[in-house]
Amino acid sequence: MGSLDDITKKAQDFIEDNKDKIADALDSEQAEDISDKLLDGVTEAAKKVLPEEHHDKIDGVRDNIDGAVGTEK
C-alpha cells in the first residue's frame, strides 16, 4: 500500500505546486469547449436511461458543473 500512498502524495504535491496553472487551465475557452461536449454527452445519456421526471434535475446538475469549468460563469 506504500506505493499508492507515494503516488497520492506526489499528486497532492503536484496540485499544490501548480494551483494557479490548474485554475487558469480550468478557466479557459478550451476547457469550456471540452467540458460542454462532455457534459452534453453525459446529460443525453442520463436522460435516455432515467425517467422524464428527473430530466430537470439532470439539467440542473449539468449547469452547476458547467459553471465551475471554463469561461462561461
N, CA, C and O atoms as a printed pandas DataFrame, in Angstrom:
     atom_number atom_name residue_name chain_id  residue_number  x_coord  y_coord  z_coord
0              1         N          MET        A               1    0.822   -1.195    0.000
1              2        CA          MET        A               1    0.000    0.000    0.000
2              3         C          MET        A               1    0.864    1.257    0.000
3              4         O          MET        A               1    0.375    2.345   -0.302
4              5         N          GLY        A               2    2.134    1.115    0.333
5              6        CA          GLY        A               2    3.040    2.255    0.379
6              7         C          GLY        A               2    3.174    2.969   -0.943
7              8         O          GLY        A               2    3.241    4.197   -0.975
8              9         N          SER        A               3    3.214    2.224   -2.044
9             10        CA          SER        A               3    3.370    2.877   -3.344
10            11         C          SER        A               3    2.136    3.703   -3.709
11            12         O          SER        A               3    2.262    4.746   -4.351
12            13         N          LEU        A               4    0.967    3.258   -3.314
13            14        CA          LEU        A               4   -0.254    4.037   -3.553
14            15         C          LEU        A               4   -0.215    5.334   -2.751
15            16         O          LEU        A               4   -0.619    6.389   -3.239
16            17         N          ASP        A               5    0.273    5.245   -1.521
17            18        CA          ASP        A               5    0.423    6.449   -0.699
18            19         C          ASP        A               5    1.420    7.415   -1.326
19            20         O          ASP        A               5    1.222    8.629   -1.298
20            21         N          ASP        A               6    2.497    6.866   -1.893
21            22        CA          ASP        A               6    3.501    7.704   -2.554
22            23         C          ASP        A               6    2.902    8.433   -3.754
23            24         O          ASP        A               6    3.136    9.626   -3.945
24            25         N          ILE        A               7    2.133    7.712   -4.557
25            26        CA          ILE        A               7    1.501    8.310   -5.737
26            27         C          ILE        A               7    0.513    9.390   -5.313
27            28         O          ILE        A               7    0.464   10.463   -5.914
28            29         N          THR        A               8   -0.265    9.108   -4.289
29            30        CA          THR        A               8   -1.237   10.077   -3.785
30            31         C          THR        A               8   -0.524   11.341   -3.293
31            32         O          THR        A               8   -0.962   12.453   -3.587
32            33         N          LYS        A               9    0.554   11.176   -2.556
33            34        CA          LYS        A               9    1.318   12.316   -2.041
34            35         C          LYS        A               9    1.906   13.122   -3.192
35            36         O          LYS        A               9    1.865   14.352   -3.165
36            37         N          LYS        A              10    2.453   12.452   -4.202
37            38        CA          LYS        A              10    3.021   13.157   -5.349
38            39         C          LYS        A              10    1.936   13.942   -6.091
39            40         O          LYS        A              10    2.168   15.068   -6.529
40            41         N          ALA        A              11    0.757   13.343   -6.228
41            42        CA          ALA        A              11   -0.354   14.029   -6.896
42            43         C          ALA        A              11   -0.777   15.255   -6.091
43            44         O          ALA        A              11   -1.009   16.323   -6.658
44            45         N          GLN        A              12   -0.877   15.106   -4.789
45            46        CA          GLN        A              12   -1.249   16.239   -3.940
46            47         C          GLN        A              12   -0.210   17.349   -4.025
47            48         O          GLN        A              12   -0.553   18.529   -4.105
48            49         N          ASP        A              13    1.064   16.962   -4.006
49            50        CA          ASP        A              13    2.135   17.959   -4.114
50            51         C          ASP        A              13    2.083   18.667   -5.468
51            52         O          ASP        A              13    2.254   19.884   -5.540
52            53         N          PHE        A              14    1.848   17.909   -6.536
53            54        CA          PHE        A              14    1.763   18.490   -7.872
54            55         C          PHE        A              14    0.631   19.507   -7.939
55            56         O          PHE        A              14    0.808   20.608   -8.461
56            57         N          ILE        A              15   -0.519   19.139   -7.416
57            58        CA          ILE        A              15   -1.670   20.047   -7.429
58            59         C          ILE        A              15   -1.365   21.296   -6.619
59            60         O          ILE        A              15   -1.658   22.408   -7.059
60            61         N          GLU        A              16   -0.786   21.126   -5.453
61            62        CA          GLU        A              16   -0.462   22.274   -4.605
62            63         C          GLU        A              16    0.559   23.191   -5.286
63            64         O          GLU        A              16    0.423   24.414   -5.244
64            65         N          ASP        A              17    1.569   22.607   -5.904
65            66        CA          ASP        A              17    2.619   23.391   -6.560
66            67         C          ASP        A              17    2.139   24.092   -7.827
67            68         O          ASP        A              17    2.738   25.081   -8.251
68            69         N          ASN        A              18    1.065   23.590   -8.435
69            70        CA          ASN        A              18    0.601   24.118   -9.719
70            71         C          ASN        A              18   -0.823   24.655   -9.655
71            72         O          ASN        A              18   -1.519   24.715  -10.668
72            73         N          LYS        A              19   -1.248   25.042   -8.465
73            74        CA          LYS        A              19   -2.616   25.518   -8.255
74            75         C          LYS        A              19   -3.037   26.600   -9.243
75            76         O          LYS        A              19   -4.120   26.529   -9.824
76            77         N          ASP        A              20   -2.190   27.591   -9.431
77            78        CA          ASP        A              20   -2.532   28.718  -10.309
78            79         C          ASP        A              20   -2.647   28.276  -11.769
79            80         O          ASP        A              20   -3.565   28.695  -12.474
80            81         N          LYS        A              21   -1.726   27.441  -12.218
81            82        CA          LYS        A              21   -1.769   26.949  -13.597
82            83         C          LYS        A              21   -3.012   26.102  -13.837
83            84         O          LYS        A              21   -3.642   26.197  -14.891
84            85         N          ILE        A              22   -3.360   25.278  -12.860
85            86        CA          ILE        A              22   -4.551   24.431  -12.977
86            87         C          ILE        A              22   -5.800   25.305  -13.038
87            88         O          ILE        A              22   -6.690   25.062  -13.853
88            89         N          ALA        A              23   -5.868   26.309  -12.187
89            90        CA          ALA        A              23   -7.023   27.220  -12.190
90            91         C          ALA        A              23   -7.140   27.939  -13.529
91            92         O          ALA        A              23   -8.238   28.088  -14.064
92            93         N          ASP        A              24   -6.009   28.385  -14.067
93            94        CA          ASP        A              24   -6.025   29.058  -15.377
94            95         C          ASP        A              24   -6.501   28.118  -16.475
95            96         O          ASP        A              24   -7.264   28.517  -17.355
96            97         N          ALA        A              25   -6.046   26.860  -16.421
97            98        CA          ALA        A              25   -6.449   25.883  -17.439
98            99         C          ALA        A              25   -7.944   25.595  -17.362
99           100         O          ALA        A              25   -8.609   25.469  -18.390
100          101         N          LEU        A              26   -8.468   25.492  -16.156
101          102        CA          LEU        A              26   -9.902   25.222  -15.994
102          103         C          LEU        A              26  -10.750   26.423  -16.393
103          104         O          LEU        A              26  -11.924   26.275  -16.733
104          105         N          ASP        A              27  -10.157   27.606  -16.350
105          106        CA          ASP        A              27  -10.879   28.836  -16.682
106          107         C          ASP        A              27  -10.497   29.312  -18.083
107          108         O          ASP        A              27  -10.268   30.501  -18.304
108          109         N          SER        A              28  -10.430   28.365  -19.029
109          110        CA          SER        A              28  -10.025   28.705  -20.392
110          111         C          SER        A              28  -11.138   28.367  -21.386
111          112         O          SER        A              28  -12.059   27.609  -21.079
112          113         N          GLU        A              29  -11.031   28.937  -22.563
113          114        CA          GLU        A              29  -12.005   28.660  -23.631
114          115         C          GLU        A              29  -11.930   27.196  -24.055
115          116         O          GLU        A              29  -12.954   26.580  -24.352
116          117         N          GLN        A              30  -10.731   26.644  -24.083
117          118        CA          GLN        A              30  -10.568   25.230  -24.460
118          119         C          GLN        A              30  -11.264   24.331  -23.442
119          120         O          GLN        A              30  -11.931   23.369  -23.821
120          121         N          ALA        A              31  -11.115   24.633  -22.159
121          122        CA          ALA        A              31  -11.794   23.845  -21.126
122          123         C          ALA        A              31  -13.302   23.976  -21.269
123          124         O          ALA        A              31  -14.035   23.007  -21.065
124          125         N          GLU        A              32  -13.766   25.166  -21.618
125          126        CA          GLU        A              32  -15.205   25.384  -21.831
126          127         C          GLU        A              32  -15.727   24.504  -22.956
127          128         O          GLU        A              32  -16.760   23.851  -22.805
128          129         N          ASP        A              33  -15.027   24.480  -24.075
129          130        CA          ASP        A              33  -15.462   23.669  -25.222
130          131         C          ASP        A              33  -15.475   22.187  -24.888
131          132         O          ASP        A              33  -16.439   21.484  -25.192
132          133         N          ILE        A              34  -14.407   21.715  -24.264
133          134        CA          ILE        A              34  -14.308   20.294  -23.920
134          135         C          ILE        A              34  -15.371   19.925  -22.893
135          136         O          ILE        A              34  -16.043   18.904  -23.032
136          137         N          SER        A              35  -15.523   20.746  -21.872
137          138        CA          SER        A              35  -16.499   20.419  -20.829
138          139         C          SER        A              35  -17.925   20.452  -21.368
139          140         O          SER        A              35  -18.753   19.630  -20.974
140          141         N          ASP        A              36  -18.220   21.391  -22.265
141          142        CA          ASP        A              36  -19.562   21.446  -22.852
142          143         C          ASP        A              36  -19.874   20.160  -23.617
143          144         O          ASP        A              36  -20.960   19.597  -23.474
144          145         N          LYS        A              37  -18.932   19.701  -24.422
145          146        CA          LYS        A              37  -19.149   18.470  -25.191
146          147         C          LYS        A              37  -19.321   17.268  -24.268
147          148         O          LYS        A              37  -20.215   16.446  -24.467
148          149         N          LEU        A              38  -18.467   17.173  -23.268
149          150        CA          LEU        A              38  -18.545   16.067  -22.325
150          151         C          LEU        A              38  -19.858   16.105  -21.539
151          152         O          LEU        A              38  -20.541   15.090  -21.407
152          153         N          LEU        A              39  -20.195   17.269  -21.026
153          154        CA          LEU        A              39  -21.421   17.400  -20.239
154          155         C          LEU        A              39  -22.671   17.154  -21.082
155          156         O          LEU        A              39  -23.634   16.556  -20.603
156          157         N          ASP        A              40  -22.663   17.609  -22.325
157          158        CA          ASP        A              40  -23.806   17.358  -23.203
158          159         C          ASP        A              40  -23.993   15.858  -23.423
159          160         O          ASP        A              40  -25.117   15.355  -23.397
160          161         N          GLY        A              41  -22.889   15.149  -23.640
161          162        CA          GLY        A              41  -22.969   13.709  -23.861
162          163         C          GLY        A              41  -23.469   12.963  -22.640
163          164         O          GLY        A              41  -24.317   12.078  -22.749
164          165         N          VAL        A              42  -22.948   13.319  -21.486
165          166        CA          VAL        A              42  -23.376   12.662  -20.245
166          167         C          VAL        A              42  -24.833   12.984  -19.950
167          168         O          VAL        A              42  -25.591   12.116  -19.515
168          169         N          THR        A              43  -25.224   14.236  -20.186
169          170        CA          THR        A              43  -26.610   14.643  -19.949
170          171         C          THR        A              43  -27.572   13.848  -20.827
171          172         O          THR        A              43  -28.587   13.341  -20.348
172          173         N          GLU        A              44  -27.252   13.744  -22.097
173          174        CA          GLU        A              44  -28.121   12.996  -23.011
174          175         C          GLU        A              44  -28.193   11.521  -22.638
175          176         O          GLU        A              44  -29.263   10.917  -22.699
176          177         N          ALA        A              45  -27.068   10.941  -22.255
177          178        CA          ALA        A              45  -27.054    9.527  -21.851
178          179         C          ALA        A              45  -27.912    9.323  -20.606
179          180         O          ALA        A              45  -28.675    8.359  -20.522
180          181         N          ALA        A              46  -27.786   10.228  -19.645
181          182        CA          ALA        A              46  -28.579   10.108  -18.418
182          183         C          ALA        A              46  -30.072   10.235  -18.718
183          184         O          ALA        A              46  -30.892    9.526  -18.134
184          185         N          LYS        A              47  -30.417   11.138  -19.628
185          186        CA          LYS        A              47  -31.832   11.322  -19.971
186          187         C          LYS        A              47  -32.408   10.111  -20.701
187          188         O          LYS        A              47  -33.615    9.874  -20.649
188          189         N          LYS        A              48  -31.569    9.355  -21.370
189          190        CA          LYS        A              48  -32.042    8.156  -22.063
190          191         C          LYS        A              48  -32.389    7.037  -21.087
191          192         O          LYS        A              48  -33.272    6.225  -21.361
192          193         N          VAL        A              49  -31.695    6.993  -19.945
193          194        CA          VAL        A              49  -31.914    5.886  -19.021
194          195         C          VAL        A              49  -32.781    6.256  -17.819
195          196         O          VAL        A              49  -33.296    5.372  -17.135
196          197         N          LEU        A              50  -32.945    7.538  -17.559
197          198        CA          LEU        A              50  -33.758    7.949  -16.417
198          199         C          LEU        A              50  -35.110    8.476  -16.886
199          200         O          LEU        A              50  -35.222    9.022  -17.983
200          201         N          PRO        A              51  -36.127    8.312  -16.056
201          202        CA          PRO        A              51  -37.461    8.801  -16.423
202          203         C          PRO        A              51  -37.473   10.313  -16.628
203          204         O          PRO        A              51  -36.663   11.040  -16.053
204          205         N          GLU        A              52  -38.395   10.762  -17.447
205          206        CA          GLU        A              52  -38.502   12.181  -17.797
206          207         C          GLU        A              52  -38.672   13.077  -16.575
207          208         O          GLU        A              52  -38.258   14.236  -16.598
208          209         N          GLU        A              53  -39.268   12.562  -15.521
209          210        CA          GLU        A              53  -39.482   13.363  -14.315
210          211         C          GLU        A              53  -38.160   13.825  -13.679
211          212         O          GLU        A              53  -38.163   14.746  -12.862
212          213         N          HIS        A              54  -37.046   13.207  -14.039
213          214        CA          HIS        A              54  -35.735   13.565  -13.483
214          215         C          HIS        A              54  -34.912   14.457  -14.413
215          216         O          HIS        A              54  -33.818   14.879  -14.040
216          217         N          HIS        A              55  -35.406   14.748  -15.594
217          218        CA          HIS        A              55  -34.643   15.499  -16.574
218          219         C          HIS        A              55  -34.287   16.907  -16.107
219          220         O          HIS        A              55  -33.196   17.392  -16.410
220          221         N          ASP        A              56  -35.175   17.569  -15.382
221          222        CA          ASP        A              56  -34.869   18.909  -14.868
222          223         C          ASP        A              56  -33.710   18.856  -13.873
223          224         O          ASP        A              56  -32.859   19.745  -13.861
224          225         N          LYS        A              57  -33.678   17.815  -13.038
225          226        CA          LYS        A              57  -32.584   17.664  -12.079
226          227         C          LYS        A              57  -31.272   17.417  -12.815
227          228         O          LYS        A              57  -30.231   17.948  -12.429
228          229         N          ILE        A              58  -31.322   16.620  -13.864
229          230        CA          ILE        A              58  -30.125   16.338  -14.664
230          231         C          ILE        A              58  -29.602   17.637  -15.266
231          232         O          ILE        A              58  -28.400   17.901  -15.227
232          233         N          ASP        A              59  -30.495   18.444  -15.819
233          234        CA          ASP        A              59  -30.089   19.724  -16.404
234          235         C          ASP        A              59  -29.484   20.645  -15.343
235          236         O          ASP        A              59  -28.516   21.355  -15.614
236          237         N          GLY        A              60  -30.047   20.632  -14.153
237          238        CA          GLY        A              60  -29.522   21.467  -13.071
238          239         C          GLY        A              60  -28.118   21.062  -12.661
239          240         O          GLY        A              60  -27.259   21.916  -12.440
240          241         N          VAL        A              61  -27.885   19.769  -12.558
241          242        CA          VAL        A              61  -26.548   19.280  -12.213
242          243         C          VAL        A              61  -25.564   19.656  -13.314
243          244         O          VAL        A              61  -24.445   20.086  -13.031
244          245         N          ARG        A              62  -25.978   19.496  -14.562
245          246        CA          ARG        A              62  -25.121   19.846  -15.700
246          247         C          ARG        A              62  -24.742   21.321  -15.646
247          248         O          ARG        A              62  -23.582   21.677  -15.853
248          249         N          ASP        A              63  -25.717   22.171  -15.370
249          250        CA          ASP        A              63  -25.469   23.610  -15.328
250          251         C          ASP        A              63  -24.517   23.981  -14.181
251          252         O          ASP        A              63  -23.658   24.848  -14.341
252          253         N          ASN        A              64  -24.674   23.324  -13.032
253          254        CA          ASN        A              64  -23.785   23.591  -11.895
254          255         C          ASN        A              64  -22.342   23.222  -12.221
255          256         O          ASN        A              64  -21.414   23.974  -11.923
256          257         N          ILE        A              65  -22.167   22.069  -12.830
257          258        CA          ILE        A              65  -20.814   21.637  -13.199
258          259         C          ILE        A              65  -20.258   22.574  -14.261
259          260         O          ILE        A              65  -19.098   22.977  -14.181
260          261         N          ASP        A              66  -21.062   22.924  -15.246
261          262        CA          ASP        A              66  -20.612   23.785  -16.326
262          263         C          ASP        A              66  -20.165   25.149  -15.799
263          264         O          ASP        A              66  -19.217   25.739  -16.318
264          265         N          GLY        A              67  -20.842   25.641  -14.779
265          266        CA          GLY        A              67  -20.471   26.928  -14.202
266          267         C          GLY        A              67  -19.123   26.909  -13.498
267          268         O          GLY        A              67  -18.513   27.960  -13.298
268          269         N          ALA        A              68  -18.654   25.731  -13.123
269          270        CA          ALA        A              68  -17.385   25.619  -12.407
270          271         C          ALA        A              68  -16.188   25.458  -13.334
271          272         O          ALA        A              68  -15.046   25.611  -12.900
272          273         N          VAL        A              69  -16.438   25.147  -14.614
273          274        CA          VAL        A              69  -15.344   24.878  -15.555
274          275         C          VAL        A              69  -15.497   25.763  -16.773
275          276         O          VAL        A              69  -16.601   25.935  -17.290
276          277         N          GLY        A              70  -14.406   26.316  -17.225
277          278        CA          GLY        A              70  -14.430   27.097  -18.454
278          279         C          GLY        A              70  -14.650   28.569  -18.221
279          280         O          GLY        A              70  -14.428   29.083  -17.124
280          281         N          THR        A              71  -15.090   29.242  -19.266
281          282        CA          THR        A              71  -15.188   30.697  -19.250
282          283         C          THR        A              71  -16.591   31.230  -19.024
283          284         O          THR        A              71  -16.748   32.397  -18.667
284          285         N          GLU        A              72  -17.599   30.425  -19.217
285          286        CA          GLU        A              72  -18.985   30.870  -19.016
286          287         C          GLU        A              72  -19.390   30.603  -17.577
287          288         O          GLU        A              72  -19.520   29.450  -17.165
288          289         N          LYS        A              73  -19.586   31.663  -16.820
289          290        CA          LYS        A              73  -19.936   31.524  -15.401
290          291         C          LYS        A              73  -21.359   31.915  -15.148
291          292         O          LYS        A              73  -21.821   31.859  -14.008
